[in-house]
Amino acid sequence: MEPDASLDLAYKYPFSSEARKYVSSLGAKFDASMLEMGKSRVEQALQKSSIGYSRNIIGEVKRKSVLSYVYARMLVSALGSRIAVDKYVAAEAKRSGDALQEETEQNMIRIGKELGISIEYSGSFSMGFGDFLRLSPRNPEYALVRQELDKGVVYMQKYKAARIIQTAIRREIAKGLPIPLKDLPKEVLSYARTIKVPVPKVSIRIDENRYNWIAKLLATPIADVRHRTVNLILAPYLVNVKGMSEEESTKVIVEYIERCKQIDPNTKVNESYIRYQCRYAKQKGSKPLTRDNAAELLREVVDF
């Protein structure tokens, strides 16, 4: 492949083999100048749910963009937030998905096969039945009854093939994230502190006004009493008052505990414990503590 074409692929698909070859050619030397570009990439993902992509840029900008992907992965890992990682992965996948929409058939097949998808093109795109079931979005448009099938092969238009490849891209980008903190350079850990992580918003409806103090609690990291705060207040509130799913509730509480750990990292509250408490609260239909009882429980750590 011509150098310009190879760089273009690496720019559009920074998880690809072409991108890895380019980064590897530069050696493993830490480049502090790339931290700012990596930070911008992460902040776009967290604040706008998208990362800038343009096909009309010069080669030098493309080279820096490929490298900034590596630093963005380190920076988002350093944030210690599962929600931040998920938003970053989704934004990176969307960026590459946007590139796919205007991609040549040959390159779409190249990227698809690199991701392990049995994709071909002959007037329309086709892929194996198993890949289609594994990667197709949960959308009525992708229901099997609406697809053209023949002998274990599904035929489709370009936009559908691109959307399915985007799902595989998202899974590929998510691999290895978050990078363990012990494996990150100290410069990355320090610089990550300059990134503002949006606090999950929990809206309050009129009939929930008596619980508005819990929304304020979610914005107030605490250094102690975290186990009981999760199982007696937060899990019942999010699941049974807010009506959030177990998965959504778990993500909000995990993010909250991560912010609590910035005050005091010593805690045994982990994601499996949080998920269990959300499931248990849903099964029992339990409601959170009253404000007065919560004030008694948290009197040493929160000023009510």
N, C-alpha and C positions, 0 to 999 in steps of 0.2 A: 504494500500500500504506500502511495506517495506520502511524504512527510506532512504536507498541508492537510491531506485527507485524514491522516492518522491523528493529527492534533485536533482537527475538527470533531472527530468522534470522541476523543478524550474530553474535550470541552463540554460536549453535550451529554456525555455519559461518564461522569468521573469515577464510577464504580467499575468501569470496564477494564479489560485486559490492556487496551491501548493506553488508558490513563495510568494503570499500574506500571507499564513499561516506561512511560515518560517520567513519572515520579522516581522510579528506581534509577533512571539514567542520571538523575541529579545527585544521587548519593543520599546518605542518611543524615546529613548535616542539618542542624536546626536553623531555621530562617526566621528571625524575629520580625522581619518586615512583612511576613505573611500573616502574622497574628491579627493585624487590623482588618485585612480582607476576610479572614476566617470569622472574626467577630461580626462583621457586617453581614455575612452569610447567615450566621445563627440568628442575629437580631431580626433580619427580614423574615426568617421562618417563624420566630416567636411572635412578632408583632403584626405581620401581614399574612402569615400562612402561605407565603410564596417566596421564591428566590429568583432574582433577576436572571433572565435569559434573553440574549439577542443574537441573531445569526450574523449581523452586520458589524463585526468588531475585528480589530487587527489581531495578528498572531500573538503578539506579546501579551495582550490582555487575556487571550485564551490560555496561554501558558500559566499566567498568574492565577487564573480561575481554577485550573486543574489542581494546582498546588494548594490553593486556599481551601479546597474540599477536605484535604487531609487535616488542616489546622482546625477547620470547623468541627470535624468529628471529635477532635481532642477537646476543644473548648466546650462543646455541648455536654460531653461526658463529665467535664470538670464541674459543671453546674450542680450535679448530684440530684437532678430532677427527672423522674421518669416521664412526666408530662412534657417537659421540654424536649427530651429525646424523641418522643413520639411525634411531636409537632415538627421537629426538624426533619425526621425521616419522611414524613408525609410531604413536606414542602420540597425536599430534594427529589422525591419520586415524581411530584407534579411537574417540576421543572423539566426533568428528562421526558416525561409524558408529553409536555408541550412540544418538545423537539421532535418526538416521534410522529406527531401529527403532520409534519411537513417533510418527513424523512423519505428517502428512496426505499423502494421495496427491498432492494438488495441489503441495505443497511438494517432495515427492520428485521429481516431474517437473520442477519449476522448477530444482532443484539439478542434477539429471541433465543437463538440456539446457544449463545454464550450463557444464557440464563437457564438452559436446560429445557427449552420449549421446542417441541417438534413442529415447527412452523414452516410452511412452504407458500409459494405464490405462483399462480397460473391463471391470470385473469381476475382472481379473487384470492384472498388469504385462506389458508386452511391449517388446521392443527389437530392433533390427536384428541379424541374424546376425553381421555383422562386429564390432559392439560387444561382443556376448556372447563371441565368441572372443578378442577383444583383452583383455578385462577380467575374465573369469571366473576364479575361483581354481583352482589345480591340486588338485582334489579330485574323487574319483570321483562325488560327488553332482552335479557340474556337467558330467559327461561328456555329449557331445551325444546319445548313445543314450538318455539318461535324461530328455531335455528334450522339451517339446511344441513342435513346429516346424510352420510353415505358410507357404509362399511367402516364404522368407527372413526370417521373423520368429520370435523365440523368446518363448514365453509362460511366465510364472513367478509364484511366490508372492512376497509382499512381502519376506520375509526374504532371499530370493535376490537380488532387485533391490537391496535395501539393501547387501548384501555387495559386489555388483558396483560400485555407485556409490562405495562406500568405497575400492575399488581406484583408481578415477579420482581421488578426493579425495587419496589418498596421493601420486599422481603430481603433482597440482596443488600440494600443499604443498611438495613437494620442489623445485619450480622455483625457481631463483635461490639455492638453498642449496648450499654455504655462501656467505654474502655475503663478498666479498673484504675482508680485514682493513683495507686502505687506505680502504675506504668506510665504516668503522664509526667512530662518535664515540669519542673517547678515554675518555669516561666509561664507555662500554660495555666497552671493552677492559680497563679497570682493574677494573670491577666483576665481570667474568667470572672473574677470578682467585679470587673467593670461592666459586665453584661447584666442588664436589668431583666429579671425573669418576671413576666406578668403573673399576678396573683389570680388564681381561678376565681371567677365571679359567681357568687351564689345569690341569685335574685330572691327578693322577698315579696310574696304576694300578700294582699291585705289580710287574708285569713291566717297568715303565718306570723303576724306581727308579734305575737307573744314569744316567738322564737328568734326575733331579730338579734338578740344578744349572742346567739350561736354563730351567726354570720360574722359578727365582730370578733368572736373567739377565733374563727378560722383565719382572720387577718392578724392574730396575735400569737406568735410562736411562744411556747412555754418550755421551761427547763425541767419540769417534773410532772408526775401524775399523768403520764401520757397513756399508759395502758387503760386506765379507767376513763380518761377523756374520750378515747376511741370507742370503747364498748358501751359506755353509759350515755354518751352525748352525741358524738359525731356520726357513728354508724346508724343509730336509730333515726337521727334527724335527716340525714341525706337519703336514706332508703325509704323511710315511712312517712316523713313530713314532706320532703321535696319530691319524693316519687322517682328518684334517680335509680338507674340500674345498678346491680352489684358491681359491674365493671367501672361505671362512671364514678360511683361512690368511692371505690377503692383508689382510683387515680387521684381524686381530690384529697383524700386523707393521706395517701403516700406523699403527695406534694407538701402537705401541711407538716408532716413529720420531718421531711427533709429540711424544711425551714427551721423547725424546732432544733434539729441537730446542729444548726449553725450556732445556737446558743450553748448547747451541751450535747456533744456527739454520743454520749453514753446512753444507749437505749436498746432494749430488746424488741421493740415494736418494729416488726418487719412486714413486708407485703403479704405474706401468707397469713399472719395473724390478723391483719386488717381485713383481708378478703373473707376470712372465717367469720369475723364479727359482723361484717355487712350481710353475709348469708344468714347468720344466726338471727340478726335483727329482723330480716325479712320474713324468716320462717315463723318467728314468734310475734311479729307485728308490734314489737316493743316501741315505746315512745321515749324520747330523751328526758333526762332529768329536768325538773323545773329549774327556773333561774335561781331560786333561793337555795335549793339543794346543791346546785352546781357551784354557787358562790361559797358554800361551806366546803365542798370538795376541793375547790381551787383557790381557797383564800390565801394560800402561801405563794401562789405563782401569778395570779391575775387580780387586778384591782377592779372589782365590780362596782 
